[in-house]
Amino acid sequence: MKKESDLWKLLRKKTPDINWTRVESWAAPGVPDCIGYHNSCGLFMVELKLARTKKVSFSAHQILWHQTHQKRNYILVGHSEDACPSVRKPFHVQLYPSSAILGLLTDHRETPCLALDDWDHIQRLMLDAPLA
């Protein structure tokens, strides 16, 4: 996985039960990249990031967003083969809650994730999260 747009394409393909909208806005800095919708649970948001080192890079606006919007907001991290040489796949993905952002800034390898490389589980987590 070389670009964030590759992760976006993979997310749409692997979570077919979710209606996705990609958001790229200079007018609202910090707002996550994707809005997901499903009739059973409504709206939720996902920030897409690629990990090239042990630290995941976020802007100050993104950090503030995830610290202040922790319900029904996620961070999906795609790892390139360079970032995770022990993984035999060309890349893998991990889903984190927004509350994990400070750990991702330090070392994603030490930060517990909600799901690893299991797209069915990732989709289920996003759709089953409580509204409140």
C-alpha positions as CSV (number, residue, x, y, z in Angstrom):
1,M,0.0,0.0,0.0
2,K,1.7,3.1,-1.2
3,K,-1.0,5.8,-0.9
4,E,-3.9,6.7,1.4
5,S,-6.2,6.5,-1.7
6,D,-5.3,2.7,-1.9
7,L,-6.5,2.3,1.7
8,W,-9.7,4.2,0.8
9,K,-10.4,1.9,-2.2
10,L,-9.7,-1.2,0.0
11,L,-12.1,0.1,2.7
12,R,-14.9,0.6,0.2
13,K,-14.3,-2.8,-1.4
14,K,-14.1,-4.8,1.9
15,T,-17.0,-3.1,3.7
16,P,-19.8,-3.4,1.2
17,D,-22.6,-3.0,3.7
18,I,-21.6,0.5,4.5
19,N,-22.3,3.6,2.3
20,W,-19.1,5.6,2.2
21,T,-18.4,9.3,1.5
22,R,-14.9,10.6,1.2
23,V,-14.3,14.0,2.8
24,E,-11.3,16.1,1.9
25,S,-11.9,19.5,3.2
26,W,-9.6,22.5,3.9
27,A,-12.6,24.3,5.4
28,A,-12.8,21.9,8.3
29,P,-9.3,20.9,9.4
30,G,-9.1,17.7,11.5
31,V,-12.4,16.2,10.3
32,P,-11.8,12.5,9.5
33,D,-11.5,11.3,5.8
34,C,-14.5,9.1,5.6
35,I,-18.2,9.2,6.6
36,G,-19.8,5.9,6.9
37,Y,-23.6,5.3,7.0
38,H,-25.8,2.3,7.6
39,N,-29.5,2.2,8.3
40,S,-29.0,0.2,11.5
41,C,-26.6,2.6,13.2
42,G,-26.5,5.9,11.3
43,L,-23.4,7.9,10.7
44,F,-19.8,7.4,11.9
45,M,-16.4,8.6,10.8
46,V,-13.1,7.0,9.9
47,E,-9.6,8.6,9.6
48,L,-7.4,6.8,7.1
49,K,-3.6,6.7,7.8
50,L,-0.6,4.9,6.5
51,A,2.1,3.8,8.9
52,R,5.6,4.1,7.5
53,T,7.4,4.1,10.8
54,K,6.4,3.2,14.4
55,K,4.7,6.5,14.7
56,V,1.6,7.5,12.8
57,S,1.5,11.1,11.7
58,F,-1.4,13.3,12.6
59,S,-1.9,17.1,12.4
60,A,-2.7,19.1,15.5
61,H,-6.3,19.5,14.2
62,Q,-6.7,15.7,13.8
63,I,-5.4,15.1,17.3
64,L,-7.9,17.5,18.8
65,W,-10.7,16.0,16.7
66,H,-10.1,12.5,17.9
67,Q,-9.6,13.6,21.5
68,T,-12.9,15.4,21.6
69,H,-15.0,13.1,19.4
70,Q,-14.5,9.6,20.7
71,K,-17.8,8.0,20.1
72,R,-18.4,6.3,16.7
73,N,-15.1,7.6,15.3
74,Y,-12.3,5.3,14.2
75,I,-8.8,5.4,12.8
76,L,-7.9,2.8,10.2
77,V,-4.2,2.3,9.8
78,G,-2.7,0.6,6.8
79,H,0.8,-0.7,7.2
80,S,3.3,-1.0,4.3
81,E,5.7,-3.9,4.1
82,D,8.4,-1.4,5.2
83,A,6.7,-0.6,8.5
84,C,6.0,-4.2,9.4
85,P,8.7,-6.5,8.1
86,S,7.6,-9.3,10.4
87,V,4.2,-9.5,8.6
88,R,4.4,-11.6,5.5
89,K,1.6,-9.8,3.7
90,P,2.4,-6.9,1.5
91,F,0.4,-4.8,3.9
92,H,-2.1,-5.1,6.7
93,V,-4.8,-3.0,8.4
94,Q,-5.7,-2.2,12.0
95,L,-8.8,-0.5,13.3
96,Y,-8.4,1.7,16.4
97,P,-10.9,3.7,18.4
98,S,-10.3,7.5,18.3
99,S,-9.2,7.3,22.0
100,A,-6.1,5.4,20.8
101,I,-4.7,8.5,19.0
102,L,-2.0,9.4,21.6
103,G,-0.7,5.8,21.5
104,L,-0.5,5.9,17.7
105,L,1.5,9.1,17.9
106,T,4.1,7.3,20.1
107,D,4.2,3.7,18.7
108,H,1.4,1.9,16.9
109,R,3.0,-1.4,17.6
110,E,2.3,-1.0,21.3
111,T,-1.2,0.4,21.0
112,P,-4.0,-2.1,21.3
113,C,-6.3,-2.2,18.2
114,L,-9.9,-3.3,17.9
115,A,-9.3,-5.5,14.8
116,L,-6.4,-6.7,12.8
117,D,-6.7,-7.8,9.1
118,D,-10.3,-9.0,9.6
119,W,-12.6,-7.0,7.4
120,D,-15.7,-8.8,8.5
121,H,-14.9,-7.9,12.1
122,I,-13.9,-4.3,11.2
123,Q,-17.3,-3.8,9.4
124,R,-19.2,-5.4,12.3
125,L,-17.4,-3.2,14.9
126,M,-18.3,-0.1,12.9
127,L,-22.0,-1.1,12.5
128,D,-22.5,-2.4,16.1
129,A,-21.1,0.5,18.0
130,P,-23.7,2.2,20.3
131,L,-25.1,5.5,19.1
132,A,-24.5,7.3,22.4
